[in-house]
Amino acid sequence: MTAHGAAAAQPHAVVVGGGLAGVTAALRLADSGLRVTLVENRPRLGGLAFSFRRGELSVDNGQHVYLRCCTAYRWFLDRVDGARLAPLQDRLDVPVLDVADPRRPRLGHLRRTALPVPLHLAGSLAGYPHLSLAERAAVGRAALALGRLDPADPALDTLDFATWLGRHGQSRRAIEALWDLVGVATLNATADHASLGLAAMVFKTGLLSAPGAADIGWARVPLGDLHDTLTRKALDCAGVRTELRTRASAVIRTEEGRWNVTAGTLSLDADTVVLAVPQRETHALLPEGTLDQPDRLLDIGTAPILNIHVVYDRKVLRRPFFAALGSPIQWVFDRTDASGLAQGQYLALSQSAAHDEIDASVTALRERYLPELERLLPAAHGAEVRDFFVTRERTATFAPTPGVGRLRPAARTRASGLYLAGSWTATGWPATMEGAVRSGISAAAAALTDLGRPHEHPLKEAA
């Protein structure tokens, strides 16, 4: 066969979207021998987990973490040679500071031991100072009941998590100090606005599947180093053609039964197309008849995340991170080293489910959050604030509301050769980096199967 004939026989895949879902799909397809073109409207890769420059700082648009149970994202880090730059804790340890009573601020910890599930958290729960003895016992009973649920049961998706917690004896304080402490950060919703199915998946997988499942990892470098720089290098090495600043505007079926993607000035013929963009953008690109009920995509709501960035002239926090109770502040991370700040300390506040404040002025946010930081961190009293700024992701995640499960589409569409990816698709996970990577893996696997191309699933649980 001539070189031209070999090229012609090599299937061509076009991936629309350069977030974690899209780059994962592109890498998996290229690794299996396809010729791949990836188009992304932004000037960078990484989607909603990215970095930018602000003076001397490298700033993440938001604080992103993952857990040891996030096997897909861990695979992704390995694939782009970035695992060493986003290490995991040796053992789960979450400092939780309660300042509801300013006269008696209390620090507690959510820690695990090496004991088997569920004993690995028993000691931490028994000594958790933010709940009464009766509340701790009730939490233990609810956790055991949660472990008996099947997150894939469609009936669970119709219920809200708060109602289930109430039926299992959880006080308002227990929901605030434990269930929402974890749930808001992972689901981007409070218990009363979260699907029981998704909540059960988070807690069962993270806390009840293995002793180390909830150990936390986060990037010790700017996210752009992982999701853009290293990812672009991996794509280049895999032979993927990457076109940035290129918006896809049309996807049509050709007379020959293949696909054509119009992206910027490009007209790309393809055997396989993966749409890895948000649900509304996907809806606009979908050819007629490719989903049974395409308008369902428009019913998948979104939820915002607000990130507040504060640079002090000196060190005010000695821990890498902590969570807060009795304060509007949710989680605080030290981003000094990762940002490249030479002097002082840079703290990032991550505020999930921030519907009430996502459009608040910087002045109003400064007036609210700086005093709160001083309340949480006595060392901040008298410290000079050298910079205060805000990043807002108004559509950071899909809203995990009851009933969302029936709206999330599978990777395959009704049209041969057209696939969907994105954390909002039917991964079984909430809108996390893990869910995004899983969706890209699933879309690529479906495409490769339909093309008859041999491939192995990269995740251990699929083996």
Secondary structure, 3 states (H helix, E strand, C coil): CCHHHHHHHCCEEEEECCCHHHHHHHHHHHHCCCEEEEECCCCCCCCCCCEEEECCEEEECCCCEEECCCHHHHHHHHHCCCHHHCCECCCCEEEEEECCCCCCCEEEEEECCCCCCCHHHHHHHHCCCCCCHHHHHHHHHHHHHHHCCCCCCHHHHHCEHHHHHHHCCCCHHHHHHHHHHHHHHHHCCCHHHCEHHHHHHHHHHHHHCCCCCCCEEECCCCHHHHHHHHHHHHHHHHCCEEECCCCEEEEEECCCCCEEEEECCEEEEECEEEECCCHHHHHHHCCCCCCCCHHHHHHCCEEEEEEEEEEECCCCCCCCEEEEECCCCCEEEECHHHHCCCCCEEEEEEEECCCCCCCCCHHHHHHHHHHHHHHHCHHHCCCCEEEEEEEEEEEEEECCCCCHHHCCCCCECCCCCEEECCCCCCCCCCCCHHHHHHHHHHHHHHHHHHHCCCCCCCCHHHC
